[in-house]
């Protein structure tokens, strides 16, 4: 039954005699809202990307203008960092008398240390034993560690570490490192080299006296450095010597890789325990140089372990407000690329579950100065995007505050570089480049959040971090970036299916305006349009404010109708236009949900274009091929038919609509039959429509619906019959068709379950008995006597549900049923029809 049946004028009062009490406003609204229904539909399907890339196949970005997903990466691409920035200027030797000269014979034997003579001339400072020592130090510092075999002694490594770091001013540039190689003598004795690489105690002590601030190195015997020297000799050197045994390109077994990974983890833990990660590590350059060489072993497992250790040297200060990243941008970029390369292989996902590399990556994303490391951050977030597609990793990321970290990163990217990190004289082209890389990063951020939104555990985190506010801010700033817009639309479509998220999104004042703007701007981008329409449909299904905002937005309804018209013209043939048809399904559902609001519903019912488009769709589409589309269109007409004022186009088009509905009643889709019956429940208030129904035998079909065991179907059938039974000529026909008996059976079966339906059945029986004796009155009287006795009824044990049942029984059912019972009782005892 339709709520409009209760809003007729006196001449068309069809549901009760004048003796029955008029329903209260609360009852009228309750029944009216029964016929106005929100529509549900499936969320748009998002196929998973076949290949793990920074940008998917459907990306709107040009291939030649975006960072690559595939690249080669080797140890030679990394630079060994210096303890201080390189000026690029070759320094002259210091003009002072060297205290010690260390020289080695070619065959590995050693000469006794001698004190050099002072230079004869100022210009000959490079000549003599002092010069030979300078040459020795430079040669050892610029040569990389050579690959060693299992039978080669590792003494040269220890000697290099002892000498190479004697003065940080002697550190080489990476280009020199990769161009020179030295030979280590396998016959050189470790103790001999250490002996000759040490500074005698007396000299060191005297030098300390002259230079109190001088840094102690290996071999220093000062009390402060004894523990450190012991630590390096026992904890670090053995690990580095083990690494030296593996030359790049050698075939390495899984067992050896596992041992190398364990050694890396042990080195990391040992350095971390001594707080020697970062620039405070004196031998940092030597360690990193060896670690970089291990990358060429080619094991993803080992490389991921190396990345964690190398990042520990690079991001130790990154989260502190007073420090920036203490590593060259090239190294940080290469490490992030290395992690991204590993994450592209889905079989490596398990490696990220068992390693703490995720903590290092997340720490990197929390750096304040993300602009100077833009491309590194891009690959870093890109890795997390790929990994977040794994449900186990996504849950792990959630536990680490992943959503909050990405949202904060998004805000920093939108606010631009801070004055502390940005150069006020930055060229315009460089500023544009920063904007481009920020857009690339936000594509990865929104894609990662899109993946994480699949997890039901993510909703509290999205809500607590006020994610919808940030999402709307991103949309406002990047509304022309299709990749970002589509990712956000997918997030909205996923989260808006949940009530709490839907209400939170509806509270954003600008969300509906942004969605409508995007629909108008990108109307041909189907994957964006369908998700925005789905989200708006969810909002308008649950929020009165959302219905008002969509309607009140200037040109909002026009945008929707323009979309309707554009996509309807491209619907044929349907087999090739499934995506377009899905857009139509979501769009029509949105219109149906909007029509629930009285103001919006009245306006749409009076909108000629809106009604015309719906009717044209019903004329050109068949239920068999486009069932959901047709049913949504009929449901929308049903909601619009509730508003039958003088301006209603639905009322003026009642004949055309009735003919279309008749076609649906004769089809095989029960859902379509139900929707068509509901529309007839509203339109049958019009006398011409009631005549159409009787003329085309629709009444017989409606009566058979009472045999259905579904309350909704019976309710819709009663909505039509209650109006048909208002005409005296129709009542006799309905009694002949067995309507009364079916109504009594319906009351008996559904009464205690649905008191609203029971009330409508009683109203229909009342109308059928207006002009004569009611068939099966004794049977009906017995049922009414039982149902009107509150004490004889069995109520639910659930207190809340029982309160609802009792309220409906008291407000909806009892008044109508008691009047009908009294009438039947009088007729039964006196034989007089009251």
C-alpha positions in Angstrom: 0.0 0.0 0.0 1.2 3.5 -0.8 1.2 6.3 1.6 -0.4 8.5 -1.0 -3.6 6.5 -0.5 -4.0 8.3 2.7 -3.8 11.7 1.2 -6.8 11.7 -1.1 -9.5 14.2 -1.3 -13.0 13.4 0.0 -14.4 12.4 -3.4 -11.7 9.7 -3.7 -11.8 8.4 -0.1 -11.4 4.7 -0.8 -9.8 3.1 2.2 -12.2 3.7 5.1 -15.8 4.6 5.8 -16.6 7.8 7.6 -17.1 5.8 10.8 -13.5 5.0 11.2 -11.1 7.3 13.1 -8.7 9.4 11.0 -5.1 8.4 11.4 -2.7 10.6 13.2 0.1 12.4 11.5 2.6 10.0 13.0 0.7 7.0 11.5 0.4 8.7 8.1 4.1 9.4 8.0 4.9 5.9 9.1 2.8 4.3 6.3 4.0 6.8 3.7 7.6 6.1 4.4 6.9 2.4 3.8 6.5 3.1 0.1 9.5 5.4 -0.2 12.5 3.1 -0.2 16.2 3.7 -0.6 17.8 1.4 -3.2 20.9 -0.7 -2.7 23.4 -1.8 -5.3 26.7 -3.6 -5.6 29.9 -1.6 -5.2 31.8 -1.1 -8.5 34.2 -3.9 -9.1 37.9 -2.9 -9.0 40.1 -5.5 -10.8 43.5 -6.0 -9.3 46.5 -4.8 -11.3 48.2 -7.6 -13.2 51.6 -6.1 -12.7 53.1 -4.4 -9.8 54.1 -0.9 -11.0 54.3 2.6 -9.8 51.5 3.6 -12.2 48.9 1.2 -13.5 48.0 0.4 -17.1 45.0 2.9 -16.9 47.1 5.8 -15.5 46.5 9.1 -17.2 50.2 10.1 -16.9 52.4 10.0 -20.0 54.9 7.2 -20.0 57.8 9.5 -20.8 57.0 12.0 -18.0 56.9 9.7 -15.0 59.5 7.8 -13.0 60.1 4.3 -14.2 59.1 1.1 -12.4 61.8 -1.1 -14.0 65.5 -0.2 -13.7 68.9 -1.9 -13.1 70.6 -1.3 -9.7 74.1 -2.4 -8.6 76.6 -1.6 -6.0 78.4 0.8 -8.3 75.4 3.1 -8.3 76.0 3.9 -4.6 78.4 6.5 -3.3 80.5 6.0 -0.2 79.6 8.9 2.1 82.2 11.2 3.6 82.2 12.4 7.1 81.7 15.9 5.8 80.6 17.3 2.4 83.2 17.3 -0.3 84.2 20.7 -1.6 85.6 19.3 -4.8 88.9 21.1 -4.2 92.2 19.2 -3.8 93.9 20.2 -0.6 97.6 20.8 -0.2 99.6 18.8 2.3 100.0 20.3 5.8 103.3 22.0 6.4 104.5 20.2 9.5 107.0 17.6 10.4 105.5 14.1 10.3 106.1 12.1 13.4 105.9 8.6 11.7 106.3 7.0 8.4 104.8 3.6 7.6 105.9 1.8 4.5 105.5 -1.8 3.2 107.7 -3.7 0.8 106.2 -5.2 -2.2 106.6 -8.7 -0.8 104.8 -7.8 2.3 107.9 -7.4 4.6 108.2 -4.3 6.6 111.0 -1.8 7.3 111.6 -0.3 10.7 109.8 3.0 11.2 112.2 5.9 10.8 111.7 9.6 11.3 111.9 11.6 8.1 114.1 14.5 7.5 112.5 17.9 7.3 112.0 19.2 3.7 114.8 21.2 2.3 112.5 23.6 0.4 108.9 24.7 0.9 108.1 23.5 -2.6 109.3 20.0 -2.0 106.9 19.1 0.8 105.6 16.2 -1.3 109.1 14.6 -1.4 110.5 12.3 1.3 109.1 9.8 3.7 106.4 12.2 4.7 105.3 12.3 1.2 105.5 8.5 0.9 103.2 8.2 3.9 100.7 10.6 2.3 100.8 8.6 -0.9 100.2 5.4 1.1 97.2 6.8 2.9 95.7 8.2 -0.3 96.2 5.0 -2.2 94.6 2.9 0.4 91.7 5.3 0.8 90.7 5.5 -2.8 90.9 1.8 -3.5 87.8 -0.3 -2.9 87.9 -3.5 -0.9 88.9 -6.3 -3.3 86.8 -9.4 -3.7 88.3 -12.2 -1.7 88.1 -16.0 -2.0 87.8 -18.4 0.8 91.6 -19.1 0.9 92.5 -15.4 1.0 93.4 -13.8 4.3 91.4 -10.8 5.4 94.3 -8.9 6.9 94.2 -6.2 4.3 90.7 -5.3 5.3 91.8 -4.8 8.9 94.8 -2.8 7.9 92.7 -0.6 5.7 90.2 0.1 8.4 93.0 1.0 10.7 94.7 3.4 8.2 91.9 4.4 5.9 90.0 6.3 8.6 93.0 7.9 10.1 91.8 11.3 8.9 88.3 11.9 7.5 89.8 14.5 5.2 91.3 11.7 3.1 87.9 10.3 2.1 87.6 9.8 -1.7 84.7 10.6 -4.0 82.6 7.6 -5.3 83.8 8.1 -8.9 87.4 7.4 -7.7 86.3 4.5 -5.7 84.8 2.7 -8.6 87.7 3.3 -11.0 90.6 1.9 -8.9 91.4 -1.5 -7.5 94.2 -2.7 -5.4 95.7 -6.1 -4.8 95.9 -7.5 -1.2 98.8 -9.7 -0.4 97.6 -13.0 0.9 101.0 -13.4 2.7 100.8 -10.3 4.7 100.6 -11.0 8.4 97.7 -9.4 10.3 99.7 -8.6 13.4 102.5 -7.1 11.4 100.2 -4.8 9.5 98.4 -3.7 12.7 101.8 -3.1 14.4 102.9 -0.8 11.6 99.6 0.9 11.2 99.6 2.0 14.9 101.0 5.2 16.2 103.5 4.7 19.0 102.0 5.4 22.4 104.5 8.1 23.2 103.7 10.0 20.0 100.0 9.7 20.5 100.3 11.0 24.0 102.4 13.9 22.9 100.1 14.7 20.0 97.1 14.6 22.4 98.9 17.2 24.5 99.3 19.4 21.5 95.8 18.7 20.1 93.5 18.0 23.0 90.5 17.8 20.6 92.1 15.1 18.3 89.9 12.1 17.7 91.1 8.7 18.8 91.4 5.9 16.2 91.9 2.2 16.3 95.2 1.5 18.0 94.9 4.4 20.4 95.5 3.1 23.9 93.7 5.9 25.7 91.4 4.7 28.4 88.3 6.2 26.7 88.9 4.3 23.5 90.0 0.9 24.8 86.4 -0.4 24.9 85.6 1.0 21.5 88.7 -0.6 20.0 87.8 -3.9 21.6 84.3 -3.6 20.2 85.4 -3.0 16.7 88.0 -5.8 16.7 85.6 -8.4 18.2 82.2 -7.4 16.8 82.6 -5.5 13.6 85.9 -6.7 11.9 84.9 -10.4 11.8 81.6 -9.6 10.1 83.2 -7.3 7.6 85.9 -9.9 6.8 83.1 -12.5 6.3 81.4 -10.1 3.8 84.7 -9.7 1.9 84.8 -13.4 1.1 81.9 -13.1 -1.3 82.8 -11.5 -4.6 80.0 -10.1 -6.7 78.8 -12.5 -9.3 79.7 -15.6 -7.4 77.0 -18.2 -7.1 75.8 -18.1 -3.5 73.6 -20.7 -2.0 70.5 -20.1 0.1 72.4 -21.3 3.2 75.2 -18.7 2.7 72.6 -16.0 2.0 70.9 -16.9 5.3 74.3 -16.7 7.1 75.0 -13.3 5.5 71.5 -12.0 6.5 72.1 -13.2 10.1 75.5 -11.4 10.1 73.9 -8.2 8.8 71.2 -8.4 11.5 73.9 -9.0 14.1 75.9 -6.1 12.9 72.9 -3.9 13.0 72.0 -4.9 16.6 75.6 -4.5 17.8 75.9 -1.0 16.3 72.5 0.0 17.5 73.4 -1.1 21.0 76.5 1.1 21.0 74.5 3.9 19.4 76.8 3.9 16.5 74.3 4.1 13.6 74.6 7.3 11.7 77.4 9.8 11.3 78.7 9.1 14.8 80.1 5.8 13.5 83.7 6.6 12.7 84.1 3.7 10.2 80.8 4.4 8.6 82.2 4.8 5.1 84.1 1.5 5.2 81.0 -0.4 6.4 78.8 1.1 3.8 81.3 0.5 1.0 81.3 -3.2 1.9 77.5 -3.4 2.2 77.1 -1.7 -1.2 79.3 -4.4 -2.7 77.1 -7.2 -1.3 74.1 -5.8 -3.3 75.7 -7.4 -6.4 75.3 -10.8 -4.9 71.8 -10.6 -6.3 69.7 -12.0 -3.5 66.4 -10.3 -2.8 66.5 -11.6 0.8 70.0 -10.3 1.3 69.3 -7.0 -0.4 66.3 -6.3 1.8 68.4 -7.0 4.9 71.1 -4.7 3.5 68.5 -2.1 2.9 67.4 -2.2 6.5 71.0 -1.8 7.7 71.9 0.9 5.2 68.7 2.9 6.1 69.7 2.7 9.7 72.8 4.7 8.8 70.8 7.2 6.7 67.6 7.9 8.7 68.9 7.9 12.2 68.1 11.6 12.5 65.4 12.0 9.9 62.5 12.4 12.4 64.3 15.0 14.5 63.4 18.6 13.8 67.0 19.7 14.1 68.5 17.4 11.5 68.0 16.5 8.0 68.9 13.2 6.3 72.6 12.7 6.7 73.1 10.8 3.4 73.5 11.9 -0.1 70.2 12.0 -2.1 71.6 9.5 -4.6 72.2 6.8 -2.0 68.8 7.3 -0.3 67.1 7.2 -3.7 68.9 4.0 -4.7 68.0 2.3 -1.4 64.3 3.1 -1.9 64.5 1.9 -5.4 66.1 -1.3 -4.2 63.2 -1.9 -1.8 60.7 -1.0 -4.5 62.4 -3.5 -6.9 62.1 -6.2 -4.3 58.5 -5.4 -3.5 57.5 -5.8 -7.1 57.8 -9.5 -6.8 54.8 -10.9 -4.9 56.8 -13.9 -3.8 58.9 -11.6 -1.7 56.0 -10.4 0.4 56.9 -12.9 3.1 60.3 -11.2 3.5 58.6 -8.0 4.6 56.6 -9.8 7.2 59.7 -11.2 9.0 61.9 -8.1 8.8 61.8 -4.7 10.5 62.4 -3.0 7.2 58.8 -1.6 7.3 59.7 0.4 10.4 62.6 2.0 8.6 60.4 2.9 5.6 57.7 4.4 7.8 60.3 6.4 9.7 61.6 7.8 6.5 58.1 9.0 5.5 57.8 10.9 8.8 60.8 13.2 7.9 59.9 16.8 7.9 62.0 17.6 4.8 60.3 15.4 2.2 60.7 17.9 -0.6 64.4 17.5 -1.0 64.0 13.7 -1.1 61.0 13.7 -3.3 61.9 10.8 -5.7 63.1 8.6 -2.8 59.9 9.2 -1.0 58.0 8.3 -4.2 59.6 4.9 -4.4 59.3 4.4 -0.7 55.5 4.9 -0.8 55.3 3.0 -4.0 56.7 0.0 -2.2 54.2 0.3 0.5 51.4 0.6 -2.1 52.4 -2.7 -3.6 52.8 -4.4 -0.3 49.5 -3.2 1.1 47.8 -5.4 -1.5 48.8 -8.3 0.7 46.2 -8.7 3.5 48.7 -9.9 6.1 51.1 -7.0 5.4 48.2 -4.5 5.4 47.2 -5.6 8.9 50.8 -5.3 10.0 50.9 -1.7 8.5 47.7 -0.8 10.3 49.2 -1.8 13.6 52.2 0.5 12.9 49.9 3.6 12.3 50.2 3.4 8.5 47.1 5.4 7.8 48.0 8.3 10.1 51.5 8.5 8.7 50.3 8.7 5.1 47.7 11.3 5.9 50.3 13.5 7.6 52.6 13.0 4.6 49.8 14.1 2.3 49.3 17.3 4.4 53.0 18.2 4.2 52.9 17.7 0.4 50.0 20.0 0.0 51.4 22.7 2.2 54.5 22.8 0.1 58.2 23.1 1.2 58.8 24.9 4.5 60.8 28.1 4.5 63.5 26.2 6.4 64.0 23.7 3.6 62.9 25.7 0.5 65.1 28.3 -1.2 63.2 31.5 -1.7 65.1 32.0 -5.0 64.1 28.6 -6.3 63.5 28.9 -10.1 59.9 28.5 -11.3 60.8 25.4 -13.2 62.1 23.8 -10.1 59.0 24.7 -8.2 56.9 23.1 -10.9 59.0 20.0 -10.7 58.3 19.8 -7.0 54.6 20.1 -7.7 54.8 17.2 -10.2 56.7 14.9 -7.9 54.2 15.7 -5.1 51.4 14.6 -7.5 53.3 11.4 -8.2 53.7 10.7 -4.5 50.0 11.4 -3.8 49.1 8.9 -6.4 51.0 6.2 -4.5 49.6 7.4 -1.1 46.0 7.3 -2.2 46.5 4.0 -3.9 48.0 2.5 -0.7 45.1 3.8 1.3 42.8 2.4 -1.3 44.3 -1.0 -0.7 44.2 -0.7 3.1 40.5 0.4 3.0 39.6 -3.2 2.1 40.5 -4.2 5.7 37.5 -3.9 8.0 40.0 -3.1 10.8 41.0 0.1 9.0 37.8 2.0 9.6 38.5 3.1 13.1 41.9 4.4 12.0 40.4 6.3 9.1 37.8 7.9 11.4 40.2 8.8 14.2 42.7 10.4 11.8 39.9 12.5 10.2 40.8 11.0 6.9 37.8 12.3 5.0 38.8 15.9 5.8 42.2 15.3 4.3 40.7 13.4 1.3 38.4 16.3 0.5 41.4 18.7 0.8 43.4 16.6 -1.7 40.4 16.5 -4.1 40.1 20.2 -4.0 43.8 20.7 -4.8 44.2 17.9 -7.3 40.8 17.8 -9.0 42.5 17.8 -12.4 44.7 14.8 -11.6 42.6 11.8 -12.7 44.8 9.2 -11.1 44.4 10.8 -7.6 40.7 11.4 -8.1 40.1 7.8 -9.1 42.0 6.5 -6.2 40.1 8.7 -3.8 36.8 7.7 -5.4 37.6 4.1 -4.8 38.3 4.8 -1.2 35.0 6.7 -0.8 33.1 3.9 -2.5 34.6 1.3 -0.1 34.2 3.2 3.1 30.8 4.7 2.4 29.3 1.3 2.5 29.7 1.4 6.3 27.2 3.5 8.3 29.7 5.2 10.6 32.0 6.1 7.7 29.1 7.3 5.7 27.9 9.7 8.4 31.5 11.0 8.9 31.8 11.7 5.2 28.3 13.4 5.1 29.6 15.8 7.8 32.1 17.2 5.3 30.4 20.3 4.0 32.2 20.4 0.7 32.1 16.7 -0.2 28.9 16.7 -2.2 30.0 19.9 -4.0 33.3 18.4 -4.9 31.7 15.2 -6.2 29.3 17.1 -8.4 32.1 19.2 -9.7 34.1 16.2 -10.6 31.1 14.6 -12.3 30.7 17.6 -14.5 34.4 18.0 -15.2 35.2 14.3 -15.9 31.8 13.1 -17.1 33.3 10.7 -19.7 35.7 9.0 -17.2 33.5 6.0 -16.4 35.5 4.4 -13.6 35.5 7.8 -11.8 31.9 8.6 -12.5 30.5 5.3 -11.4 32.3 5.4 -8.0 31.3 9.0 -7.3 27.7 8.2 -8.1 27.8 5.1 -5.9 29.2 7.1 -3.0 26.6 9.8 -3.4 24.0 7.1 -3.5 25.3 5.7 -0.2 25.3 9.2 1.4 21.7 10.1 0.3 20.5 6.7 1.5 21.5 7.4 5.0 21.7 11.2 5.4 19.0 13.8 5.1 21.6 16.5 5.0 23.3 14.9 2.0 20.0 14.9 0.0 19.6 18.6 0.8 23.2 19.5 -0.2 23.0 17.7 -3.5 19.7 19.4 -4.3 20.8 22.8 -3.1 24.2 22.8 -4.9 23.9 25.1 -7.8 23.5 23.1 -11.0 23.7 19.8 -9.1 20.5 18.2 -10.4 21.4 19.5 -13.9 24.8 17.7 -13.7 23.0 14.4 -12.8 20.4 14.8 -15.6 23.1 15.7 -18.1 24.9 12.5 -17.2 21.7 10.5 -17.5 21.1 11.9 -21.0 24.7 11.4 -22.1 25.0 7.8 -20.9 21.5 6.7 -22.1 22.4 7.7 -25.6 25.4 5.3 -25.6 23.6 2.4 -24.0 22.9 0.4 -27.2 23.9 -2.4 -27.7 24.0 -3.4 -24.0 26.4 -6.3 -24.5 29.2 -3.9 -25.2 28.3 -1.3 -22.7 28.3 -3.0 -19.3 30.3 -0.3 -17.7 28.0 2.4 -19.1 25.0 0.5 -17.8 26.6 0.3 -14.4 26.9 4.1 -14.4 23.2 4.3 -15.2 22.3 1.9 -12.4 24.2 4.0 -9.8 22.8 7.3 -11.2 19.2 6.2 -11.1 19.6 4.8 -7.7 20.9 8.2 -6.6 17.8 9.9 -8.0 15.6 7.4 -6.2 17.3 8.1 -2.9 17.1 11.9 -3.4 13.4 11.6 -4.0 12.8 10.5 -0.4 13.3 14.1 0.7 9.9 15.9 0.3 11.4 19.0 -1.3 13.7 17.2 -3.6 11.1 14.5 -4.5 8.5 17.1 -5.4 11.0 19.0 -7.6 12.1 15.8 -9.4 8.5 14.6 -9.9 7.8 18.0 -11.6 11.0 17.8 -13.7 9.9 16.9 -17.2 13.4 15.8 -18.4 13.9 13.6 -15.4 10.6 11.7 -15.8 11.0 11.6 -19.6 14.4 10.0 -19.3 13.1 7.3 -17.0 10.2 6.5 -19.2 12.4 6.3 -22.3 14.7 3.9 -20.5 11.8 1.6 -19.7 10.7 1.7 -23.3 14.0 0.7 -24.8 15.3 -1.7 -22.1 14.1 -5.2 -21.2 14.2 -6.8 -17.9 15.8 -10.0 -19.2 19.0 -8.2 -20.4 19.1 -5.2 -17.9 17.2 -6.3 -14.9 18.9 -4.1 -12.2 18.7 -1.1 -14.4 15.0 -1.5 -15.2 14.1 -2.3 -11.6 15.9 0.8 -10.4 14.1 2.9 -12.9 10.7 1.6 -11.8 11.6 2.1 -8.1 12.5 5.7 -8.9 9.2 6.2 -10.5 7.5 4.7 -7.5 9.2 7.2 -5.2 8.3 10.1 -7.5 4.7 8.9 -7.8 4.3 9.5 -4.1 4.2 13.3 -4.9 1.0 13.8 -6.9 0.5 17.5 -6.8 -0.7 19.5 -9.8 2.8 20.0 -11.0 3.6 16.3 -11.0 4.7 15.0 -14.4 4.3 11.4 -13.1 0.6 12.0 -12.5 0.1 13.6 -15.9 1.8 10.7 -17.6 -0.1 8.0 -15.7 -1.5 6.3 -18.9 2.0 5.9 -20.4 3.4 4.7 -17.1 0.5 2.2 -16.7 1.2 0.6 -20.1 4.9 0.2 -19.3 4.0 -1.3 -15.9 1.7 -3.8 -17.5 4.5 -5.1 -19.6 6.6 -5.7 -16.5 3.8 -7.6 -14.8 3.7 -10.0 -17.6 7.4 -10.7 -17.4 9.3 -13.4 -15.5 11.2 -11.2 -13.0 9.5 -11.3 -9.6 11.5 -8.3 -8.5 10.2 -6.3 -11.5 6.6 -7.5 -10.7 7.0 -6.3 -7.1 8.2 -2.8 -8.2 5.5 -2.5 -10.8 2.8 -3.4 -8.2 4.2 -0.8 -5.8 3.8 1.9 -8.5 0.3 0.8 -9.2 -0.4 1.1 -5.5 0.4 4.9 -5.8 -1.2 5.5 -9.2 -4.4 3.6 -8.4 -5.5 6.6 -6.4 -6.3 8.1 -9.9 -9.7 6.9 -11.1 -8.5 6.4 -14.7 -5.7 4.2 -13.5 -8.2 2.0 -11.6 -10.2 1.7 -14.7 -7.1 0.7 -16.7 -6.3 -2.0 -14.1 -9.8 -3.5 -14.2 -10.0 -3.3 -18.0 -6.7 -5.2 -18.5 -7.4 -7.8 -15.8 -4.5 -6.5 -13.7 -6.7 -7.0 -10.6 -6.7 -10.8 -11.1 -2.9 -10.8 -11.2 -2.7 -8.7 -8.1 -5.1 -11.0 -6.2 -2.8 -14.0 -7.0 0.1 -12.1 -5.4 -1.7 -12.6 -2.0 -0.7 -16.3 -2.2 2.9 -15.3 -2.0 4.6 -16.2 1.2 6.5 -12.9 1.1 5.2 -10.0 3.3 6.5 -7.3 0.9 4.6 -8.8 -2.0 1.4 -9.1 0.0 1.8 -5.6 1.3 2.2 -4.2 -2.3 -0.8 -6.2 -3.5 -2.9 -4.8 -0.7 -1.9 -1.3 -1.7 -3.6 -1.8 -5.1 -6.6 -3.7 -3.7 -7.4 -1.2 -1.1 -7.8 1.5 -3.8 -9.7 -0.8 -6.2 -12.2 -1.8 -3.5 -13.1 1.8 -3.1 -15.3 1.6 -6.3 -18.6 -0.3 -5.7 -18.4 -1.9 -9.2 -15.0 -3.2 -8.4 -15.9 -4.7 -5.0 -18.2 -7.3 -6.5 -15.6 -8.4 -9.0 -13.0 -8.7 -6.3 -15.3 -10.9 -4.1 -15.9 -13.2 -7.0 -12.2 -13.6 -7.5 -11.8 -14.9 -4.0 -10.0 -11.8 -2.6 -11.6 -12.0 0.8 -10.5 -15.5 1.5 -6.9 -14.7 0.4 -6.9 -11.6 2.6 -8.0 -13.6 5.6 -5.3 -16.2 5.0 -2.7 -13.4 4.7 -3.9 -11.9 8.0 -3.6 -15.3 9.7 -0.2 -16.0 8.4 1.6 -12.6 8.7 -0.4 -10.8 11.5 1.9 -11.5 14.5 5.0 -11.0 12.4 4.1 -7.7 10.7 1.3 -5.7 12.4 1.7 -3.0 9.7 0.8 -5.5 7.0 -2.1 -6.8 9.2 -3.5 -3.3 9.5 -3.5 -2.8 5.7 -5.2 -6.2 5.3 -8.0 -5.1 7.7 -8.4 -1.8 5.9 -8.8 -3.7 2.6 -11.4 -6.1 4.2 -13.3 -3.2 5.5 -13.6 -1.7 2.1 -14.7 -5.0 0.6 -17.5 -5.3 3.2 -18.9 -1.8 2.6 -21.9 -2.8 0.5 -22.9 -6.2 1.6 -22.2 -9.3 3.7 -18.6 -10.2 4.0 -17.7 -13.8 3.0 -16.1 -16.0 5.7 -16.9 -13.5 8.4 -17.0 -16.0 11.2 -13.5 -17.2 10.4 -12.3 -13.6 10.3 -14.0 -12.8 13.5 -12.2 -15.5 15.4 -8.9 -14.3 14.1 -9.6 -10.7 15.1 -10.8 -11.7 18.6 -7.4 -13.4 19.1 -5.3 -10.6 17.6 -7.0 -7.8 19.5 -6.4 -9.5 22.9 -3.0 -8.2 24.0 -2.8 -10.7 26.8 -3.4 -13.7 24.4 -0.5 -12.7 22.1 3.0 -14.0 22.4 5.6 -11.2 22.3 9.3 -11.4 21.6 11.7 -11.9 24.6 13.9 -9.2 23.2 12.9 -6.0 25.0 13.8 -3.6 22.2 12.0 -5.6 19.5 9.0 -6.2 21.8 8.6 -2.4 22.3 8.5 -1.9 18.5 6.0 -4.7 18.0 3.7 -3.4 20.8 3.9 0.2 19.4 2.9 -1.0 15.9 0.2 -3.2 17.3 -1.3 -0.4 19.3 -0.9 2.5 16.8 -1.4 0.7 13.4 -3.3 -2.5 13.9 -5.5 -2.4 16.9 -7.6 0.7 15.9 -8.6 -0.7 12.5 -8.9 -4.3 13.6 -11.1 -3.5 16.6 -13.5 -1.4 14.5 -13.7 -4.3 12.0 -14.3 -6.8 14.8 -17.1 -4.8 16.3 -18.7 -4.5 13.0 -18.6 -8.2 12.3 -19.8 -8.9 15.8 -22.9 -6.7 15.4 -23.6 -8.3 12.0 -23.2 -11.8 13.5 -25.5 -11.2 16.5 -28.2 -9.0 14.9 -27.9 -9.7 11.3 -27.8 -6.0 10.6 -24.9 -4.5 8.6 -23.7 -1.4 10.5 
